[in-house]
């Protein structure tokens, strides 16, 4: 079966799952499209992806950046903390990956416990690239503020370095569902911060504002620090610089200096925030 047809079939099998971004009614598969009772339509692309936005949103996610990100994630840059997240997944449950980018983490998590996974991002180029992955996961262009899913649709919401809309997360999670969120710690990519921003406020990072907001909403959350060093080949260091927003506004001369003397490893330091058995 071709990929597009397989994705359409999977979407049909999971009904009710998608909600109309215009009127909020349940959308169901009719031939090559999702259709709601009010006649609003969202077509499946040639890759089996969907777009729930009324108009495209410009982002800084270029094709070059996304390709570099895929190469780094395929090489295992995020694997240790993805494995830590996968421990908390149950087989054959339904997972929503927030701000999924080009989809590599979504696909990886889906494979670990045979999750029915949906990844979404506001970047159409990211979702177009996600659609090329050999995975059963569904991918969609969507807005975090108005998730195009029915209430209580997912067992797990994952959020890796993305903004959180905790009201929407609660709405789409089933009773006793769980939220797994990754946020950077002070030492995340510290070598880049030092090299690109030494002598400026950007040379240091404090995750306390993000963490405090999360804990104010979910005081029962568990916090699991994860730290490791990832070895880099010279070409991988160039990809790392390209993929991370940390480098996008860095002075050009500092970028050139770092590329001329590539790092042999990079420090990864994150917090895995876990909200289990979430009560509505």
C-alpha positions as CSV (number, residue, x, y, z in Angstrom):
1,X,0.0,0.0,0.0
2,X,1.3,3.5,-0.9
3,X,2.2,5.8,2.0
4,X,-0.6,8.3,1.3
5,X,-3.3,5.6,1.3
6,X,-1.8,4.0,4.4
7,X,-2.0,7.3,6.3
8,X,-5.6,7.9,5.2
9,X,-6.5,4.4,6.3
10,X,-4.8,4.9,9.7
11,X,-6.7,8.2,10.2
12,X,-9.9,6.5,9.4
13,X,-9.2,3.7,11.9
14,X,-8.5,6.3,14.7
15,X,-11.8,8.1,14.4
16,X,-12.9,10.2,16.2
17,X,-9.6,12.0,16.3
18,X,-9.5,15.2,14.3
19,X,-11.7,18.2,15.0
20,X,-12.5,20.9,12.4
21,X,-10.4,24.0,12.9
22,X,-13.3,26.2,11.7
23,X,-16.3,24.9,13.7
24,X,-14.9,22.3,16.1
25,X,-17.0,19.4,14.8
26,X,-15.5,15.9,14.4
27,X,-13.9,15.4,11.0
28,X,-14.1,12.0,9.3
29,X,-12.3,10.5,6.4
30,X,-14.2,10.7,3.1
31,X,-12.1,9.4,0.2
32,X,-9.0,11.7,0.1
33,X,-10.1,14.2,2.7
34,X,-11.2,15.0,6.2
35,X,-14.7,16.4,6.2
36,X,-16.9,17.8,9.0
37,X,-20.7,17.9,9.1
38,X,-20.6,21.6,8.2
39,X,-18.8,20.7,5.0
40,X,-15.4,22.1,5.9
41,X,-12.6,20.1,4.2
42,X,-8.9,19.4,4.8
43,X,-7.2,17.3,2.1
44,X,-4.5,14.8,2.6
45,X,-1.3,15.8,0.8
46,X,0.6,13.4,-1.5
47,X,2.7,12.4,1.5
48,X,-0.4,11.8,3.7
49,X,0.1,14.9,5.8
50,X,-2.7,17.4,6.6
51,X,-2.8,21.2,7.0
52,X,-5.2,22.7,9.5
53,X,-4.2,26.4,9.1
54,X,-6.2,28.9,7.2
55,X,-3.0,30.5,5.9
56,X,0.6,29.6,6.0
57,X,2.7,31.0,8.8
58,X,6.2,32.2,8.2
59,X,8.9,30.7,10.5
60,X,12.7,30.6,10.6
61,X,12.6,26.8,9.9
62,X,14.3,26.7,6.5
63,X,14.9,23.6,4.4
64,X,18.6,23.8,5.2
65,X,18.0,24.1,8.9
66,X,15.5,21.2,8.9
67,X,17.8,18.9,6.9
68,X,20.6,19.6,9.3
69,X,18.3,18.8,12.2
70,X,17.3,15.5,10.7
71,X,20.9,14.5,10.2
72,X,21.8,15.3,13.8
73,X,18.8,13.6,15.3
74,X,19.2,10.5,13.0
75,X,22.8,10.4,14.4
76,X,21.3,10.1,18.0
77,X,21.7,13.6,19.4
78,X,18.5,13.4,21.4
79,X,18.4,9.6,21.8
80,X,19.3,9.4,25.6
81,X,16.4,11.6,26.6
82,X,14.0,10.1,24.0
83,X,14.8,6.7,25.6
84,X,14.0,8.2,29.0
85,X,10.7,9.4,27.7
86,X,9.9,6.1,26.0
87,X,10.1,4.3,29.4
88,X,6.9,6.0,30.4
89,X,4.9,5.0,27.2
90,X,2.5,2.1,27.2
91,X,2.2,-0.2,24.2
92,X,-0.4,0.7,21.6
93,X,-1.5,4.0,23.3
94,X,-2.1,7.2,21.4
95,X,0.6,9.9,21.5
96,X,0.6,13.6,20.4
97,X,4.0,15.2,19.8
98,X,3.8,19.0,20.1
99,X,6.0,21.1,17.9
100,X,7.4,18.0,16.2
101,X,9.6,19.7,13.6
102,X,10.7,17.4,10.9
103,X,9.3,14.4,12.8
104,X,12.3,12.3,13.8
105,X,11.5,12.2,17.5
106,X,7.9,11.5,16.8
107,X,8.7,8.5,14.6
108,X,11.3,7.3,17.2
109,X,8.9,7.4,20.1
110,X,6.1,5.8,18.0
111,X,8.4,2.8,17.2
112,X,9.5,2.2,20.8
113,X,6.1,1.0,22.1
114,X,4.0,0.8,18.9
115,X,2.3,4.0,19.7
116,X,-0.3,5.5,17.4
117,X,1.5,8.8,17.1
118,X,0.5,12.2,15.7
119,X,3.0,15.0,15.3
120,X,2.2,18.6,14.5
121,X,4.1,21.8,13.9
122,X,3.2,25.3,12.7
123,X,5.9,25.0,10.1
124,X,4.7,23.7,6.8
125,X,8.2,23.0,5.5
126,X,8.9,20.9,8.7
127,X,5.7,18.8,8.2
128,X,6.5,18.4,4.5
129,X,9.9,16.9,5.5
130,X,8.2,14.8,8.2
131,X,6.0,13.3,5.6
132,X,9.0,11.7,3.9
133,X,9.8,9.6,6.9
134,X,9.2,5.8,6.8
135,X,6.9,5.8,9.8
136,X,3.2,5.1,10.6
137,X,3.0,8.4,12.5
138,X,0.6,11.0,11.2
139,X,1.8,14.6,10.7
140,X,-0.1,17.8,10.4
141,X,0.4,21.6,10.2
142,X,-1.5,23.0,13.1
143,X,-1.6,25.8,15.7
144,X,-0.7,25.2,19.3
145,X,-3.4,27.6,20.4
146,X,-6.2,25.7,18.6
147,X,-5.3,22.0,18.4
148,X,-7.4,20.2,15.7
149,X,-8.2,17.2,17.9
150,X,-11.3,16.1,19.7
151,X,-11.4,16.2,23.5
152,X,-9.7,13.3,25.4
153,X,-8.0,12.0,22.2
154,X,-4.6,11.1,23.5
155,X,-3.0,9.0,26.3
156,X,0.3,11.0,26.2
157,X,1.3,14.5,25.1
158,X,5.1,15.0,24.5
159,X,6.6,18.4,24.2
160,X,10.3,18.7,23.3
161,X,11.7,22.2,23.5
162,X,8.4,23.7,22.4
163,X,6.1,26.2,24.0
164,X,3.3,24.7,26.1
165,X,-0.4,25.4,25.9
166,X,-1.4,23.6,29.1
167,X,-5.1,24.3,28.8
168,X,-5.2,22.6,25.3
169,X,-3.0,19.8,26.6
170,X,-5.5,19.1,29.3
171,X,-8.4,19.2,26.8
172,X,-6.9,16.6,24.4
173,X,-5.6,14.3,27.1
174,X,-7.7,11.4,28.3
175,X,-8.5,11.1,32.0
176,X,-5.3,9.9,33.7
177,X,-3.3,10.7,30.7
178,X,0.3,12.0,31.0
179,X,2.4,14.9,29.8
180,X,6.1,14.5,29.1
181,X,8.0,17.7,28.5
182,X,11.7,18.4,27.8
183,X,13.2,21.8,28.7
184,X,16.9,22.8,28.5
185,X,18.9,23.3,31.7
186,X,21.7,25.8,32.2
187,X,24.3,23.6,30.7
188,X,22.4,22.7,27.4
189,X,24.8,23.4,24.5
190,X,27.0,25.4,26.9
191,X,30.0,25.3,24.5
192,X,27.9,27.1,21.9
193,X,26.7,29.7,24.3
194,X,30.2,30.4,25.4
195,X,31.7,30.5,21.9
196,X,28.9,32.5,20.3
197,X,27.9,34.9,23.1
198,X,30.8,35.3,25.5
199,X,30.6,38.6,27.3
200,X,26.8,39.0,26.7
201,X,23.7,38.1,28.6
202,X,23.1,35.2,26.1
203,X,26.2,33.4,27.4
204,X,24.2,32.0,30.3
205,X,20.7,30.5,30.5
206,X,18.3,29.9,33.3
207,X,15.3,27.6,32.8
208,X,13.6,28.8,36.1
209,X,10.9,30.9,34.4
210,X,9.8,28.0,32.2
211,X,10.0,25.5,35.1
212,X,8.1,27.8,37.5
213,X,5.3,28.2,35.0
214,X,5.1,24.5,34.5
215,X,5.1,23.7,38.2
216,X,2.5,26.4,38.9
217,X,0.2,24.5,36.6
218,X,1.3,21.0,37.5
219,X,2.7,21.1,41.1
220,X,2.6,17.3,41.2
221,X,5.2,17.0,38.3
222,X,8.3,15.0,38.6
223,X,11.6,16.5,37.5
224,X,14.3,14.2,36.1
225,X,17.6,15.8,35.1
226,X,19.3,14.1,32.1
227,X,23.0,14.9,31.2
228,X,25.4,13.5,28.7
229,X,28.0,14.6,26.2
230,X,27.5,13.8,22.5
231,X,30.6,13.2,20.3
232,X,30.8,15.3,17.1
233,X,32.5,14.8,13.8
234,X,33.5,18.1,12.0
235,X,30.5,17.9,9.6
236,X,28.2,17.2,12.5
237,X,29.3,20.3,14.3
238,X,28.4,22.4,11.2
239,X,25.0,20.7,11.2
240,X,24.6,21.5,14.9
241,X,25.3,25.2,14.4
242,X,22.8,25.2,11.5
243,X,20.0,23.4,13.4
244,X,19.9,25.3,16.7
245,X,18.1,28.6,17.1
246,X,20.9,29.5,19.5
247,X,23.2,30.2,16.6
248,X,20.7,32.0,14.3
249,X,21.3,35.5,15.6
250,X,24.9,35.0,16.6
251,X,27.6,37.4,15.2
252,X,28.8,36.1,11.9
253,X,32.5,36.4,12.9
254,X,31.9,34.2,15.9
255,X,30.1,31.6,13.8
256,X,33.0,31.5,11.4
257,X,35.5,31.2,14.2
258,X,33.7,28.2,15.7
259,X,33.3,26.5,12.3
260,X,37.1,26.9,11.8
261,X,37.7,25.1,15.1
262,X,34.8,22.6,15.4
263,X,34.0,21.1,18.8
264,X,34.6,17.4,19.3
265,X,31.6,17.0,21.6
266,X,28.6,19.0,22.8
267,X,27.0,19.0,26.3
268,X,23.4,18.0,26.6
269,X,21.6,18.9,29.8
270,X,17.8,18.9,30.1
271,X,15.0,18.3,32.5
272,X,12.4,15.7,31.7
273,X,9.1,16.9,33.4
274,X,6.6,14.2,33.9
275,X,2.9,14.7,34.9
276,X,1.4,11.2,35.3
277,X,-2.2,10.4,35.9
278,X,-3.4,13.9,35.0
279,X,-6.7,14.7,36.5
280,X,-9.0,16.9,34.4
